[in-house]
């Protein structure tokens, strides 16, 4: 039993970019490649081997034979081609993984078990992108459930993969039940069933974990996790991560379209206060958009610190010395966001900006963000593949406005050039210079409020065995290899 204070929005892997939804999706599917254990190294999955052309634009995969989808359809090169065409043609947020990199015309079926992808340019992280949830291989059989949308309406609540589990049932607002795929081609999971139960009140979720009525629990506050660390039979796991928390400042809205207002907000925030009040010190302030520890991070990028004098001067220069009113959109089911919003509200009041906190359930909140119906909002972001592209192209490319990543609806032609250009630059030194310029502009333009980079923490009963942490798969426990030993805990 996995208890979650956040509910999934959809179960279609070619639709969502939400890790909380991926938790239920990821192990219902396989991909051509996968991350090896807790590392970012790539190893075979549905593809047994591959060759990459010398110029880095052609990837040829030799596929595993004898695999079937949960609906009985055979896995082969045509199925892989269908899956990537579906991802591209749906054009939803998940398609950003290959947007501009791979077109439908670049998908070539060589024979029954060989497929080739011809890229538009040599994209260095391409192999890593194929291990992400978005690259899940979906059965062509979903077409029978609605060819007009490639079966998307049906797949939103079902699964159609070759993975170790499949979606047995989803009772919205209650539980998603994953059942073991008894015909799985790989090692059979020890767990016969995984129940992902939606428990919106984090305090209730903590209590259920303490009582042993749930085996694992997310998302709990750091204060709750600190308390659980002292409970007999409970383990609190923690490790460094690339997970970050940022405020979205919608650049299309009145007031926020002025960079001076966004800079004023950035100077008004009490970063240290948020880190210690919300994470209990289990985080560090972000320095620009690319997290510390990731290649491409520029430690010399300026960092905003709380300076109310500068903040007030910037508001006055923008013509808003008397202040104004904004709304901040959150999901109140995530306690940390409630705490952050309360602190932000108090911080901005000190420079004359009144903030009304508006709360909606996560699926509604995300839909509103996608439609640009927010002024200020908040979100976590964790990379799907280990490359700064996840923070550069996704966050700042103007065509990604909305859930695709650019949630501040920011537009800057130079940033478009940098965000797209760094993807295609094969020279690491030249690419690094492009990323440095991008980070400087991102901070100068105050596109987001860069709050903090967090330590990943999760709680489980001691009888949960075999948990493996992977920094690319946050909030997605390895249900396929976890077991339970009630002789422990």
ROGU-723739 format. One record per residue (C-alpha): residue number from 1; residue in three letters; y, z, x. Coordinates in steps of 0.001 Angstrom, whole numbers, plus 500000, padded with zeros to 6 digits. Each point is the difference from the previous one (the first is absolute). Example, Ala and Ser with C-alpha at 12.3 -4.5 7.8 and 13.67 -1.06 7.14 Angstrom:
[1; "ala"; [495500; 507800; 512300]]
[2; "ser"; [503440; 499340; 501370]]
//
This chain:
[1; "unk"; [500000; 500000; 500000]]
[2; "unk"; [503283; 498860; 501484]]
[3; "unk"; [503103; 501519; 498440]]
[4; "unk"; [503255; 498059; 500158]]
[5; "unk"; [503454; 500899; 498755]]
[6; "unk"; [500861; 496266; 499931]]
[7; "unk"; [498371; 497444; 497692]]
[8; "unk"; [499165; 496414; 500926]]
[9; "unk"; [502060; 497230; 498411]]
[10; "unk"; [497441; 497174; 500209]]
[11; "unk"; [496601; 499306; 501585]]
[12; "unk"; [500646; 496387; 500963]]
[13; "unk"; [500040; 499798; 503823]]
[14; "unk"; [502057; 496797; 499912]]
[15; "unk"; [502743; 501657; 497974]]
[16; "unk"; [500987; 503435; 501279]]
[17; "unk"; [501296; 501298; 503328]]
[18; "unk"; [499607; 503632; 498936]]
[19; "unk"; [497730; 502135; 502191]]
[20; "unk"; [499313; 502343; 497097]]
[21; "unk"; [498518; 497078; 498056]]
[22; "unk"; [498186; 498717; 503084]]
[23; "unk"; [498112; 503287; 500142]]
[24; "unk"; [497992; 498852; 496977]]
[25; "unk"; [499906; 496336; 501020]]
[26; "unk"; [499176; 499899; 503688]]
[27; "unk"; [496311; 500917; 499938]]
[28; "unk"; [499240; 497777; 497022]]
[29; "unk"; [500584; 497018; 502267]]
[30; "unk"; [499290; 498746; 503484]]
[31; "unk"; [502146; 497899; 502236]]
[32; "unk"; [499231; 497524; 502742]]
[33; "unk"; [500668; 502686; 502599]]
[34; "unk"; [500581; 503739; 499976]]
[35; "unk"; [501492; 502760; 502116]]
[36; "unk"; [497432; 501682; 502229]]
[37; "unk"; [499685; 503626; 498908]]
[38; "unk"; [503235; 501862; 500563]]
[39; "unk"; [501480; 497359; 502296]]
[40; "unk"; [502166; 496918; 499522]]
[41; "unk"; [497409; 497863; 501809]]
[42; "unk"; [498514; 497148; 497955]]
[43; "unk"; [496269; 499484; 499493]]
[44; "unk"; [497866; 497655; 497848]]
[45; "unk"; [499476; 500572; 496275]]
[46; "unk"; [499354; 496991; 497720]]
[47; "unk"; [500705; 497827; 503027]]
[48; "unk"; [497427; 500394; 502756]]
[49; "unk"; [502075; 498236; 502658]]
[50; "unk"; [503099; 497873; 500441]]
[51; "unk"; [501851; 497742; 502401]]
[52; "unk"; [503739; 499717; 500499]]
[53; "unk"; [501516; 496763; 501280]]
[54; "unk"; [501880; 500119; 503322]]
[55; "unk"; [503328; 499517; 498221]]
[56; "unk"; [499277; 502907; 497622]]
[57; "unk"; [500388; 497984; 496797]]
[58; "unk"; [496362; 499395; 499036]]
[59; "unk"; [497462; 502713; 499085]]
[60; "unk"; [496404; 498948; 499282]]
[61; "unk"; [497698; 502595; 498411]]
[62; "unk"; [496210; 499939; 499809]]
[63; "unk"; [498943; 501907; 496910]]
[64; "unk"; [497246; 502432; 499177]]
[65; "unk"; [497198; 498539; 497852]]
[66; "unk"; [498008; 501597; 497194]]
[67; "unk"; [502937; 501905; 498478]]
[68; "unk"; [500762; 500020; 496261]]
[69; "unk"; [502966; 501215; 498005]]
[70; "unk"; [499584; 502789; 497473]]
[71; "unk"; [500063; 497350; 497237]]
[72; "unk"; [497069; 498182; 501613]]
[73; "unk"; [501988; 497093; 501427]]
[74; "unk"; [499014; 498956; 503559]]
[75; "unk"; [502287; 500755; 502921]]
[76; "unk"; [500773; 496916; 502075]]
[77; "unk"; [502870; 498003; 501496]]
[78; "unk"; [501052; 498670; 496606]]
[79; "unk"; [500369; 503581; 498766]]
[80; "unk"; [502181; 500877; 502983]]
[81; "unk"; [502123; 496909; 499426]]
[82; "unk"; [500348; 500889; 496320]]
[83; "unk"; [501036; 503557; 500815]]
[84; "unk"; [502796; 498987; 502365]]
[85; "unk"; [501196; 497251; 497656]]
[86; "unk"; [500132; 502605; 497249]]
[87; "unk"; [501999; 502399; 502196]]
[88; "unk"; [502522; 497273; 500844]]
[89; "unk"; [500243; 498436; 496541]]
[90; "unk"; [500469; 503310; 498177]]
[91; "unk"; [503035; 500524; 502226]]
[92; "unk"; [500174; 503718; 499337]]
[93; "unk"; [501035; 502711; 502429]]
[94; "unk"; [496640; 499959; 501799]]
[95; "unk"; [500468; 496340; 500961]]
[96; "unk"; [502657; 501015; 502511]]
[97; "unk"; [497156; 500565; 502450]]
[98; "unk"; [499631; 496229; 500458]]
[99; "unk"; [503288; 498669; 498586]]
[100; "unk"; [501389; 497302; 502251]]
[101; "unk"; [497059; 500468; 502360]]
[102; "unk"; [497142; 498421; 498058]]
[103; "unk"; [500330; 497396; 497247]]
[104; "unk"; [497302; 498800; 497619]]
[105; "unk"; [499930; 496748; 501962]]
[106; "unk"; [499004; 501974; 503099]]
[107; "unk"; [496751; 501296; 498461]]
[108; "unk"; [497074; 497799; 501074]]
[109; "unk"; [496357; 500397; 498947]]
[110; "unk"; [497970; 498619; 502933]]
[111; "unk"; [496561; 500623; 498518]]
[112; "unk"; [498304; 502541; 497716]]
[113; "unk"; [500504; 502873; 502412]]
[114; "unk"; [502888; 498877; 502191]]
[115; "unk"; [503671; 500119; 499111]]
[116; "unk"; [503140; 499198; 501971]]
[117; "unk"; [503564; 501159; 499546]]
[118; "unk"; [502719; 497847; 501542]]
[119; "unk"; [503204; 502001; 500285]]
[120; "unk"; [503531; 498673; 499847]]
[121; "unk"; [500696; 501682; 503339]]
[122; "unk"; [498113; 502295; 502405]]
[123; "unk"; [500323; 503357; 498210]]
[124; "unk"; [498773; 502607; 502489]]
[125; "unk"; [498913; 502724; 497502]]
[126; "unk"; [498121; 497553; 497725]]
[127; "unk"; [496539; 501402; 500716]]
[128; "unk"; [501229; 503489; 499119]]
[129; "unk"; [501428; 498799; 496689]]
[130; "unk"; [496488; 498885; 499024]]
[131; "unk"; [498843; 503640; 500065]]
[132; "unk"; [502592; 501048; 497411]]
[133; "unk"; [499415; 500612; 496318]]
[134; "unk"; [501944; 496842; 499143]]
[135; "unk"; [497371; 497928; 501831]]
[136; "unk"; [497175; 501322; 497801]]
[137; "unk"; [497566; 497235; 499065]]
[138; "unk"; [499911; 499599; 496213]]
[139; "unk"; [497228; 498236; 498084]]
[140; "unk"; [500855; 496559; 498571]]
[141; "unk"; [498369; 501350; 496845]]
[142; "unk"; [503250; 501701; 498995]]
[143; "unk"; [501218; 496590; 498833]]
[144; "unk"; [497850; 500306; 496878]]
[145; "unk"; [502160; 502962; 498962]]
[146; "unk"; [503168; 497890; 499839]]
[147; "unk"; [500604; 496959; 502195]]
[148; "unk"; [503697; 499913; 499080]]
[149; "unk"; [500624; 503081; 502153]]
[150; "unk"; [496868; 499803; 502171]]
[151; "unk"; [498499; 502853; 497984]]
[152; "unk"; [502783; 502373; 501034]]
[153; "unk"; [500272; 501759; 496637]]
[154; "unk"; [496288; 500760; 500070]]
[155; "unk"; [499815; 500898; 503696]]
[156; "unk"; [502829; 502496; 499558]]
[157; "unk"; [497420; 502369; 498500]]
[158; "unk"; [496725; 498786; 501537]]
[159; "unk"; [498584; 498930; 503360]]
[160; "unk"; [498318; 496823; 501248]]
[161; "unk"; [499102; 500532; 503623]]
[162; "unk"; [497062; 500302; 502368]]
[163; "unk"; [500872; 503564; 501032]]
[164; "unk"; [497929; 503195; 500058]]
[165; "unk"; [501461; 501116; 496648]]
[166; "unk"; [501210; 498409; 496785]]
[167; "unk"; [502267; 501189; 497187]]
[168; "unk"; [497765; 501495; 497356]]
[169; "unk"; [502787; 501274; 497755]]
[170; "unk"; [503738; 500652; 499959]]
[171; "unk"; [501387; 502370; 497417]]
[172; "unk"; [503729; 499698; 500600]]
[173; "unk"; [501722; 503319; 500397]]
[174; "unk"; [496671; 501673; 500741]]
[175; "unk"; [497473; 498572; 502448]]
[176; "unk"; [498795; 496934; 501898]]
[177; "unk"; [496238; 500049; 500528]]
[178; "unk"; [498512; 498024; 502874]]
[179; "unk"; [496227; 499517; 499979]]
[180; "unk"; [497852; 499150; 503004]]
[181; "unk"; [499055; 496336; 500334]]
[182; "unk"; [496216; 500286; 500224]]
[183; "unk"; [499759; 496423; 501284]]
[184; "unk"; [502547; 500448; 502769]]
[185; "unk"; [499213; 497891; 503061]]
[186; "unk"; [501021; 502729; 502459]]
[187; "unk"; [499076; 503677; 500461]]
[188; "unk"; [499674; 501668; 496618]]
[189; "unk"; [502623; 502726; 499354]]
[190; "unk"; [498753; 503574; 499733]]
[191; "unk"; [502185; 500549; 496926]]
[192; "unk"; [498583; 498622; 496758]]
[193; "unk"; [503365; 500257; 498285]]
[194; "unk"; [503627; 500709; 500837]]
[195; "unk"; [502289; 501377; 497329]]
[196; "unk"; [503710; 499622; 500752]]
[197; "unk"; [501538; 502381; 497510]]
[198; "unk"; [503692; 499892; 499175]]
[199; "unk"; [501425; 503536; 500089]]
[200; "unk"; [503782; 499619; 499777]]
[201; "unk"; [500865; 503623; 500701]]
[202; "unk"; [499576; 500646; 503720]]
[203; "unk"; [499750; 503748; 499392]]
[204; "unk"; [497043; 499419; 497680]]
[205; "unk"; [498406; 497661; 502522]]
[206; "unk"; [500307; 502620; 502728]]
[207; "unk"; [498376; 502596; 497752]]
[208; "unk"; [497095; 497679; 499183]]
[209; "unk"; [499408; 499386; 503707]]
[210; "unk"; [500012; 503717; 500711]]
[211; "unk"; [497428; 500527; 497242]]
[212; "unk"; [497844; 497170; 501331]]
[213; "unk"; [500369; 497935; 496834]]
[214; "unk"; [501307; 497051; 502021]]
[215; "unk"; [498727; 499022; 503441]]
[216; "unk"; [503156; 498364; 501397]]
[217; "unk"; [503630; 500128; 498864]]
[218; "unk"; [503156; 497899; 500479]]
[219; "unk"; [503021; 500050; 499744]]
[220; "unk"; [500833; 503670; 500610]]
[221; "unk"; [503189; 501413; 501461]]
[222; "unk"; [500056; 501221; 503591]]
[223; "unk"; [500641; 503508; 498695]]
[224; "unk"; [496836; 499785; 497902]]
[225; "unk"; [498056; 498555; 502940]]
[226; "unk"; [501185; 502818; 502271]]
[227; "unk"; [498738; 502500; 497427]]
[228; "unk"; [496668; 498179; 499624]]
[229; "unk"; [499446; 500119; 503764]]
[230; "unk"; [499267; 503705; 499599]]
[231; "unk"; [497548; 499636; 497103]]
[232; "unk"; [496327; 500514; 500789]]
[233; "unk"; [497946; 496848; 499469]]
[234; "unk"; [503016; 497653; 500169]]
[235; "unk"; [500893; 497723; 502907]]
[236; "unk"; [503503; 498590; 500472]]
[237; "unk"; [499846; 496893; 502157]]
[238; "unk"; [503085; 498739; 501803]]
[239; "unk"; [500787; 497229; 502476]]
[240; "unk"; [502977; 497941; 501183]]
[241; "unk"; [500847; 497045; 497782]]
[242; "unk"; [502365; 497089; 499572]]
[243; "unk"; [500746; 501123; 496437]]
[244; "unk"; [503722; 500174; 499290]]
[245; "unk"; [502215; 501096; 497148]]
[246; "unk"; [503222; 498143; 499214]]
[247; "unk"; [502633; 499809; 497292]]
[248; "unk"; [500631; 496586; 498471]]
[249; "unk"; [503705; 499233; 499598]]
[250; "unk"; [500216; 497037; 497622]]
[251; "unk"; [502464; 497686; 501712]]
[252; "unk"; [500559; 497960; 496825]]
[253; "unk"; [501499; 502905; 498050]]
[254; "unk"; [503660; 501015; 499711]]
[255; "unk"; [501065; 502436; 502732]]
[256; "unk"; [496776; 499480; 501981]]
[257; "unk"; [500850; 496360; 500731]]
[258; "unk"; [502650; 501353; 502398]]
[259; "unk"; [498510; 500795; 503413]]
[260; "unk"; [502542; 502785; 500463]]
[261; "unk"; [498611; 501801; 496959]]
[262; "unk"; [496460; 499654; 501301]]
[263; "unk"; [501105; 501304; 503404]]
[264; "unk"; [501794; 502912; 498320]]
[265; "unk"; [496813; 500911; 498148]]
[266; "unk"; [498039; 499798; 503244]]
[267; "unk"; [502435; 502373; 501701]]
[268; "unk"; [499936; 502429; 497070]]
[269; "unk"; [496259; 500633; 500072]]
[270; "unk"; [498662; 503213; 501509]]
[271; "unk"; [497009; 498483; 501790]]
[272; "unk"; [498874; 503179; 501733]]
[273; "unk"; [500338; 501934; 496774]]
[274; "unk"; [497780; 497508; 498169]]
[275; "unk"; [497395; 499981; 502774]]
[276; "unk"; [499690; 503777; 500051]]
[277; "unk"; [500371; 500629; 496276]]
[278; "unk"; [497656; 497223; 498894]]
[279; "unk"; [497507; 499477; 502841]]
[280; "unk"; [500244; 503469; 501576]]
[281; "unk"; [500641; 498297; 503304]]
[282; "unk"; [497033; 497614; 499808]]
[283; "unk"; [502239; 496965; 500582]]
[284; "unk"; [502713; 498608; 502265]]
[285; "unk"; [503183; 498191; 499032]]
[286; "unk"; [499662; 496229; 500098]]
[287; "unk"; [501969; 498109; 502614]]
[288; "unk"; [500372; 496610; 498391]]
[289; "unk"; [497408; 498259; 497847]]
[290; "unk"; [497128; 499576; 502492]]
[291; "unk"; [498143; 503304; 500462]]
[292; "unk"; [499627; 501812; 503283]]
[293; "unk"; [496769; 499217; 501831]]
[294; "unk"; [499816; 496418; 498741]]
[295; "unk"; [500631; 497102; 502346]]
[296; "unk"; [503485; 498633; 499363]]
[297; "unk"; [501631; 503340; 499209]]
[298; "unk"; [503388; 500275; 501693]]
[299; "unk"; [500769; 503617; 500961]]
[300; "unk"; [503602; 499059; 500793]]
[301; "unk"; [500840; 499019; 496413]]
[302; "unk"; [502783; 502237; 498611]]
[303; "unk"; [498885; 502749; 497667]]
[304; "unk"; [502051; 501396; 497117]]
[305; "unk"; [500642; 503725; 500047]]
[306; "unk"; [501745; 502101; 497422]]
[307; "unk"; [503762; 499555; 500390]]
[308; "unk"; [501958; 500658; 496811]]
[309; "unk"; [503322; 499128; 501621]]
[310; "unk"; [498789; 496495; 500858]]
[311; "unk"; [498379; 499648; 496582]]
[312; "unk"; [503213; 500884; 498139]]
[313; "unk"; [502085; 497724; 502234]]
[314; "unk"; [497671; 497065; 499313]]
[315; "unk"; [500173; 500592; 496239]]
[316; "unk"; [503783; 500149; 500174]]
[317; "unk"; [500114; 496776; 502024]]
[318; "unk"; [497861; 498367; 497326]]
[319; "unk"; [502493; 501153; 497342]]
[320; "unk"; [497835; 502741; 498520]]
[321; "unk"; [501648; 503158; 501258]]
[322; "unk"; [499553; 501563; 496564]]
[323; "unk"; [496324; 499184; 499948]]
[324; "unk"; [497824; 498481; 497259]]
[325; "unk"; [496662; 500444; 498253]]
[326; "unk"; [496570; 498556; 500898]]
[327; "unk"; [496471; 500396; 498699]]
[328; "unk"; [496955; 500760; 502131]]
[329; "unk"; [496625; 498799; 498730]]
[330; "unk"; [496897; 502028; 500894]]
[331; "unk"; [496471; 500772; 498860]]
[332; "unk"; [500151; 503730; 499129]]
[333; "unk"; [496222; 500160; 500438]]
[334; "unk"; [500529; 499964; 503778]]
[335; "unk"; [501423; 503471; 500779]]
[336; "unk"; [501441; 498956; 503370]]
[337; "unk"; [502118; 497354; 498273]]
[338; "unk"; [501368; 502568; 497563]]
[339; "unk"; [500983; 502227; 502925]]
[340; "unk"; [501550; 497108; 501941]]
[341; "unk"; [501941; 498814; 496961]]
[342; "unk"; [501363; 503495; 499407]]
[343; "unk"; [501199; 500258; 503614]]
[344; "unk"; [501495; 496484; 499931]]
[345; "unk"; [501771; 500865; 496753]]
[346; "unk"; [501574; 503071; 501617]]
[347; "unk"; [500849; 498149; 503233]]
[348; "unk"; [501778; 497143; 498245]]
[349; "unk"; [501881; 502372; 497705]]
[350; "unk"; [501715; 501309; 503127]]
[351; "unk"; [501655; 496607; 500538]]
[352; "unk"; [500828; 499447; 496328]]
[353; "unk"; [497000; 497923; 498913]]
[354; "unk"; [498311; 501364; 496882]]
[355; "unk"; [496308; 499164; 499802]]
[356; "unk"; [497983; 500000; 496790]]
[357; "unk"; [496273; 500350; 500740]]
[358; "unk"; [497885; 497866; 497681]]
[359; "unk"; [496233; 500415; 499928]]
[360; "unk"; [497235; 497661; 498828]]
[361; "unk"; [496261; 499799; 500606]]
[362; "unk"; [499210; 498025; 503138]]
[363; "unk"; [498917; 496705; 498354]]
[364; "unk"; [503196; 499919; 497926]]
[365; "unk"; [502120; 500983; 502977]]
[366; "unk"; [498518; 497241; 502145]]
[367; "unk"; [500511; 497402; 497266]]
[368; "unk"; [503646; 501041; 499728]]
[369; "unk"; [500462; 499665; 503757]]
[370; "unk"; [498430; 496548; 499916]]
[371; "unk"; [502544; 499003; 497321]]
[372; "unk"; [502894; 501450; 502014]]
[373; "unk"; [500713; 502619; 497335]]
[374; "unk"; [500652; 502790; 502496]]
[375; "unk"; [503072; 501024; 501973]]
[376; "unk"; [498389; 502506; 502357]]
[377; "unk"; [496255; 500519; 500124]]
[378; "unk"; [497397; 501332; 502385]]
[379; "unk"; [496678; 498977; 501431]]
[380; "unk"; [497398; 500333; 502697]]
[381; "unk"; [498918; 497090; 502161]]
[382; "unk"; [497008; 499777; 502277]]
[383; "unk"; [498934; 496879; 501919]]
[384; "unk"; [496907; 498036; 499003]]
[385; "unk"; [499600; 498457; 503445]]
[386; "unk"; [501236; 501385; 503342]]
[387; "unk"; [503035; 497858; 500585]]
[388; "unk"; [503790; 500458; 499573]]
[389; "unk"; [499975; 496977; 497699]]
[390; "unk"; [499023; 502474; 497282]]
[391; "unk"; [503440; 501605; 500324]]
[392; "unk"; [502061; 496969; 501025]]
[393; "unk"; [499003; 497073; 497794]]
[394; "unk"; [499006; 502055; 496965]]
[395; "unk"; [503069; 502241; 499898]]
[396; "unk"; [502770; 497539; 500802]]
[397; "unk"; [499014; 496442; 499098]]
[398; "unk"; [502079; 499136; 496940]]
[399; "unk"; [497143; 498265; 498181]]
[400; "unk"; [498045; 503267; 500022]]
[401; "unk"; [502452; 501717; 497679]]
[402; "unk"; [498152; 502420; 497726]]
[403; "unk"; [496563; 501483; 500497]]
[404; "unk"; [499326; 497421; 502702]]
[405; "unk"; [501797; 502402; 502349]]
[406; "unk"; [503744; 499277; 499872]]
[407; "unk"; [500644; 502707; 497441]]
[408; "unk"; [503696; 500222; 500805]]
[409; "unk"; [500393; 496356; 498893]]
[410; "unk"; [501800; 499335; 503269]]
[411; "unk"; [501089; 496499; 501015]]
[412; "unk"; [501270; 499025; 503442]]
[413; "unk"; [499437; 496491; 501422]]
[414; "unk"; [499784; 501283; 503571]]
[415; "unk"; [497406; 502591; 498982]]
[416; "unk"; [498020; 497263; 498257]]
[417; "unk"; [500011; 498049; 503264]]
[418; "unk"; [498814; 503025; 501957]]
[419; "unk"; [497428; 501180; 497454]]
[420; "unk"; [498405; 496568; 499743]]
[421; "unk"; [500555; 499024; 503624]]
[422; "unk"; [498313; 503031; 501539]]
[423; "unk"; [496824; 499119; 498060]]
[424; "unk"; [499761; 496636; 501735]]
[425; "unk"; [501152; 500965; 503510]]
[426; "unk"; [497018; 499916; 502400]]
[427; "unk"; [501922; 501388; 502984]]
[428; "unk"; [499833; 503824; 499709]]
[429; "unk"; [503195; 500510; 501993]]
[430; "unk"; [502001; 497629; 497806]]
[431; "unk"; [498458; 501518; 496892]]
[432; "unk"; [500931; 503479; 501187]]
[433; "unk"; [503632; 498952; 500402]]
[434; "unk"; [499997; 498616; 496459]]
[435; "unk"; [498545; 503256; 498680]]
[436; "unk"; [502618; 502019; 501866]]
[437; "unk"; [502806; 497994; 498423]]
[438; "unk"; [498397; 500344; 496589]]
[439; "unk"; [499796; 503785; 500375]]
[440; "unk"; [503644; 500274; 501094]]
[441; "unk"; [501196; 497999; 496980]]
[442; "unk"; [497705; 501939; 497672]]
[443; "unk"; [501591; 503277; 501053]]
[444; "unk"; [503560; 498664; 500162]]
[445; "unk"; [499706; 498521; 496504]]
[446; "unk"; [498390; 503225; 498713]]
[447; "unk"; [497550; 497928; 497967]]
[448; "unk"; [497924; 503119; 499379]]
[449; "unk"; [500389; 503676; 500683]]
[450; "unk"; [497368; 500465; 502699]]
[451; "unk"; [498767; 503498; 499223]]
[452; "unk"; [496875; 500915; 501933]]
[453; "unk"; [496713; 498982; 501586]]
[454; "unk"; [497298; 502362; 498806]]
[455; "unk"; [496854; 501558; 501339]]
[456; "unk"; [497120; 498962; 497734]]
[457; "unk"; [498362; 502989; 498312]]
[458; "unk"; [497252; 500241; 497420]]
[459; "unk"; [497789; 502779; 498663]]
[460; "unk"; [496286; 500089; 499220]]
[461; "unk"; [497137; 502410; 499517]]
[462; "unk"; [497945; 500748; 503100]]
[463; "unk"; [496958; 498479; 498338]]
[464; "unk"; [501606; 496562; 500306]]
[465; "unk"; [498417; 498446; 503081]]
[466; "unk"; [500684; 496813; 501921]]
[467; "unk"; [503689; 499607; 499187]]
[468; "unk"; [501608; 497523; 502411]]
[469; "unk"; [503765; 499629; 500257]]
[470; "unk"; [501432; 496548; 500610]]
[471; "unk"; [503797; 499664; 500338]]
[472; "unk"; [499851; 496560; 498311]]
[473; "unk"; [498127; 501365; 496970]]
[474; "unk"; [502125; 502952; 498918]]
[475; "unk"; [499069; 501505; 496627]]
[476; "unk"; [496772; 497959; 500089]]
[477; "unk"; [497154; 502362; 501040]]
[478; "unk"; [496843; 498334; 501300]]
[479; "unk"; [497966; 500501; 496824]]
[480; "unk"; [497343; 497653; 501389]]
[481; "unk"; [498955; 502399; 502785]]
[482; "unk"; [501056; 503420; 498663]]
[483; "unk"; [497255; 502371; 498853]]
[484; "unk"; [499829; 503514; 498563]]
[485; "unk"; [498101; 502944; 501469]]
[486; "unk"; [500149; 502995; 497721]]
[487; "unk"; [498458; 502120; 502722]]
[488; "unk"; [503471; 499967; 501564]]
[489; "unk"; [503163; 501387; 498444]]
//
